[in-house]
Amino acid sequence: MDNDAIERPSTSVEDYVKVIYDLQERGSGPVTISGMAERLSVSNSSVSGMLRKLGELGLVEHQRYGDVRLTDTGTKAALAVLRRHRLLETYLVEALGYSWDEVHDEAETLEHVVSDKFVQRIADHLGNPKVDPHGDPIPTIEGDIVERDTHLLSEATTGTAGVIVRVNDSDPHLLRYLADQRIGIGMRVEVVERQPFGGSLVIRVGPPEDQREQPLGLVAAEALWIAPSSQ
C-alpha cells in the first residue's frame, strides 16, 4: 500500500471528522455531541471521549457543552476521506452497475483501505466528476469543493421551482422509495401545495411535456436539495 495510506489517521478518526464535516456542510445547525452520537449510533460518552482525542490531534475545537467545529487540519482530513468515499460511490454506480441505494455502505468500508493512487486512477477513469451519484460534491485532490446555490425542498414555498441536485444518501430505504417514485437527480420539480403544520407537499415533477403531480412526505422533502438550474 502507498505511504500516503500509512500516514492517514485511524479509521475511527476518519469516520468522526467526516461526520462532523457532513453535519456542518448540510446546514442542520450547530454540530453537537448528541447529534454526532445519533449519526454514529454510539453513546454520548463515546463521542465525548473521541472529541478529546481529536482535540489533542488538532482536528477539532470543542468547549464543554459547546458545539463542535473542525480546525483547518480537521477539514483537510475530512475532505480527503470524502473524496475517496464519493469517488468510490461514483465508480461503483458507473462502472460496476450498483444502484444508488447500495453504494454508501460499500464505500464506507473501501474508503479506509484504498490508496490515494487507486482513487486518483478512478478519478481519471471517470473524467474527474464533480458530484457523486447522490449529487454530493466531490472534493478535488487539493481539497477544493464546488459551492452551489441550493436549498432544501422541504423549505421551499408554494410556487418554487428548481432542479433536484442532491439527495441525502444515509437511508437506503428512502433512496429506494424515491427511485420507485421516479424522483432523482437532474429532475425539475415545483411545489404546488404545502399542507399546514409540517404536513406533506404536493409537487409537480418532470419536464414540461411529461409532468405529473404527486404528494411527497416531509421526511423525503427534507432529504432533497434543489437549485434554480442544473448547475
N, C-alpha and C positions, 0 to 999 in steps of 0.2 A: 504494500500500500504506500502511497506517496507520503512524503514527510509532512505535507500540509494537513493530512488527515490525522497524523500522530499529534500534531500541535493543537488540535482542536480541543475545546472544552469537553467535559464529560457529557454523556447522553442526557443526564438529568439536568445539567446546567443549560444545555442547548434547548431542551424542552421548556424550561422555565422562561428563558429570555424570549423565546419565540412566542409563547403565550402572552407575556407582558406586552410585547410589541403588537401582537394581533389585537389585544383588548384596547390598546391605545389607538391603533390605526382605525378601528371600526367606530370610534367615537361614541362608545357606550358609557361615557362618564369616567370619573377617576378610577384607576386600577386599584382594587382593594384586595386584602388578604382573602376575604370571604369569596369574592368574585373569582380569584385565582383557584381557590380550593374547589369551588364548584366546577370550574372548567377542567381541572386536572383530576377530579374525582379523588381528592386526598383531604386530610383533615387540615383545619386552620393551623394547628401546631406544626404540622409538617411544612406548610408554606412558610411560616414564621422562621423555622429553622433554616430552610433553604435561602430565605432572603438575607439572613445574617451571613451566610456563606457567600452569596452573590455580592453583598456589600463589601466583604473583605477582598473579593476579587476585583472590586472596582467596576462592577457591571450594573449595579442599581443604586438608587438613592431612596432611602426609606426611613422615616422617623416613626417612632412608636405611635400607633393609632392614625398615622398619616397615609396618604396614598403612595403608590409605588411608581417610580419613574426609572426608565433606563438611562444610564450615562451614555456618552458618545461611544465609549468602548462597548457597552452592552448593546446599543443599537446596531453597531457594526457586526457584532456576533449574531444578533437576531436576523439581520438581513442576509448573512451568509447562509444560515440554515434554511431560511425561507426561499432563497434562490434554489438551493438543492431540492427542497420539497416541491416547489411549484414547477420546476423543470421536469422532475420525475413524474409528477401527475400528468403533465402535458405529453411526455413521451409514452406513458402507459396508455393514454387515450389514442394518440395519433398513430403510434407505431405498433402497439400490441392489441388494440381493439377493446380496451377496457371501457366500461360506461362511466359517466361522471360520478356515479354514486359508489363506485368500487375502489377508486384510486386513493382516497385520503389515507386509509389505514395502511395500504401498501407503502405509500410514500413516507408515512410516519416511521416505518421500520428502515427503509432503504436510506433515508436521508442521513443517518448516522454512520453508515458503513461505506458508502461510495466515495471515491476520491474526487477531488476538485477537477482533476484531469478528465475523469469519466464524465462528470457533469458538464464540463465545457464541450466535450465531444457531442453530448446530447444537444446542447445549445446550438452548436454549429450545424448539426444534422437537421435540426428543426428550423434553422434560419433565424436564430436569436429572437424567439417570440417575446412579446411584451406582456402578455397576460396568459394565465393558465386556463384550463377548461371551465373553471368557475368564474372567470373574469378577474381573478386576483392578480394584481400587477407583479411581474417577475423582476426582482432587483437585478441590475447589471452586475458584472463582476467587480466593478468599482464601488458598488453599494448604492448606486443611484436608483431611483424609483419614479415611475411616471405618476404625476399628480393629475387627477381628473375631477371635473366638477360633477359630483354625484350626490344623490340624497336617497334615503330610504323610501321605498314605495309606500310604506305604512304612514309616512309623514306627509305625503302628497295630498293636496287639496283637490276637491272635485273640479274636473276640467283639466287637470295637469296631464300632460302627455310627454312621453320620452321613450328612450330605448333601454331595455334591460342590459346592463353592462357587468353586473356582478351578482353572485349568489353566495350566501353563507354555506360552506361545504361541511359543516360539523355534524350534520344529521343526514345520514344516507336515506332514511325513510322519507324525509322531506324532499330530497333530491329526486327520489323515485316518484313521489306524488307530483312534483312539478313536471317531470317528464311525461307522466300519464295525462296531465292536463295540457300537454303541448305548450308549456311555458319554458323558455330558455333564453340564453344569451343572444343578444342581437335582435330580439323581437320588440316591435313597437307596442307600447301599452298606454292606455289612457284611463284615468279614474273617472268613472261615470257617476258613481254614487258612493257615499260613505254612510254606513249605519251608525247611529249615535252611540255614545257611551262605549267606545272602543270596540264596536262591532265589526263585522266583515265589510269588505269593499265589493263593489261591482266594477269590474274592469272590462275594457274593450281591448282585445288583443289581436295582433296580426296586421298585415299590410292593408291598405285601403280596399283593395279588390277582394280580400278574403278575411274580413273582420268578424269577430264573434264576441258576444258579451257573456261573462260568466262571473259567479261570485268567487271571492278569494278570501280566506280566513286571515285574521290579523297575524297569526304566527307565520304564515307563508309570506305575507306582505312585509313583515319585519326582516325577512331573510333576503329581500331583493333590493338592489340599488339600481336606480335609473339615472340616465344622463340626458341632457337636451338633444344630443345626437350620438351616433355610434362612434364616438371619438376613440 
